[in-house]
Amino acid sequence: MVTVSIIIVNYRTPELIVECIKTIKQFTNQVSYEVIVVDNASKGDDEGYIKSFFPETIWLSMNYNAGFARANNAGMRIAKGKYLLLLNSDTKLYEPVIDICAAKLDARPDAIAGGAYQVYPDLSPRTFYHTFTFRRDFWIVPPKLRNFLNSFIHQTQYQDPEQVDYIAAAFLMVRREGFEKTGGLDEEFFLYGEDTEWGYRLGKLGKLLVFKGCNIIHEEWGSKPERYEEAQNYTYFNRFDHQIQLSNLVWIRKQFGALHYFLLMLHYWLWIPTFYLMKIVSNLISLKNPFSELKNQKKFAKMIGVFSKYFWNILLKKPTFYKL
């Protein structure tokens, strides 16, 4: 029996996947494994390129851009392993993290899944969220109200120092029964948020642990490097990537209910006229045209308009593929 089935989703990143698999082979010696690459309708002969280096790779074509959840679920359905490892294409191993993680899960029958910490290529630690309290950042509140928000959204407290609310799917090793009993990632998600939502459901079956001493290199944005440049233009109001935040809103509704979701959207809607009014008043005080320099306000209103198009589908939980 294969111990670990490694599932990697490909979307026009064959070079990254080749480098990733090279490190898997270099640092994985104690467990048997298979590598399944699930392709989301990439252009070119990505299969031929990857198999020219690793002919034993199992290739599964989705024939359309199915996103992260659907592609990983398809890979997990054909996987043979005792453990199923979701691994991003833009990750690299620099230590035997797969061997270590599998051994730790063997020793922890109370755990349903295990994960690793992420570092940059220079091995400096990445900011890495493992708690549902990151949803505090979805709220646009004045600094003086931040403490109130923090007291309203509490952080989960665990006795086990390695236990977390969810494990980021850049490296997520789950027991086969975790997939079989939950049905896998929620396929309404196109990209982002799906691992957070799955963590909530997996947590009902057992502990989710991020093991100390387990680390991977994660470059991130492998298939969308332009995100680095986009992030430089973020402001306090316009700080949300459209696809990421839409997925986060879907997650909020699914896990925390209709009221929480409605209040979050209501506060966005109220901020639109408030944001405009703030700038108009500022222009008047500066003796400028009151309706000048409203670029950020228009951008914010447009972004909230995108989310609002999905409001009723999300609120009423209508089956939808949330892809922008």
C-alpha positions, 0 to 999 in steps of 0.5 A: 500500500502507498503510504502517502499520495501527493496531490499537486494541482497544475495551472500553467506551472510545469517548471515549478512542479518539476522543481517541487518533485525533485525536492520530494525525491531528494528528501523523502526516503522513509515512506512509499509515495505516489505523485498525482498531478491534476491539470486545470486545462493548462496551455501547452504540453505540460504533461509531456514536460513533467513526464520527461523528468518523472514518467511515473507521475500520475496525470489527471486532466480536468479539461477546464479550469476547475479551481483548487477544491475540485482539482484536489478532490479529483486527485484524492478520489484516485489516490491510493495512499493511507495519507493524502498530501495536498501540496502547492506547485510553488513549494519546495522541500529542504528537509524530510518533511513528508517522512516526518509528518507521516511518522508524527501522524502515525504516532498521533491517532487523535489527529485527523490531519497534519501540516508544516510551517512555511518559510521563504526561499531564504528560510526566514519564516512566513506570516502564517495564519492557523486561526479563524480569527483572521476574519477580523481583517475583513472588517473595516473599523477605525483603529479605536474600535479594533480592541472591541472587534478583537474582544468580539471575535475570540481566538480558540484556545487549545491545550495542545500547542500544535493544535490549530483551527485549520491547516493551509493547503500549501502542505496539508496531510490528511488521513484517508478517512478524513477525505472519505467522511467529509467528502473533501474540499467544498467544490463551490469554492474556486480558489482560496478559503476552501482549506479554511472551511474544510479545516472546520469540518475536519476538526469535528473528526479529530485534531488538526496539528501543525508540527514543530520541526516541519517546514517547507519553502513556499514562494506563493503566487506561482501561477500569478506573479502579478499579485506581488505588484498588485499588493503594492497598491493596496490601501486601508479600504482597497486591500482585498483581492476580489477572488480571495475576499469573495471566497472568504465571504462564502466561508463566513456564510457557511461556517458562521451563519447568515447574520454574521455574513449579512452584518459584514456586507451591511458594514461594507455598504455603509462604508461606500457613502461614508468613504465618499463623504470623508474625501469630499469633506477633506477636499472642501477643507483643502479648498479643492474641488469637492468631487476631485481625487475620488479614484479610491472611493470609486474603486472601493464601490466597484469592488463591493459591487462585485461581492454584492452580485453574489449576495443572495446566492451566498445568503440563501446558500444556493449552489454556486461555483464562486469563480470570478 
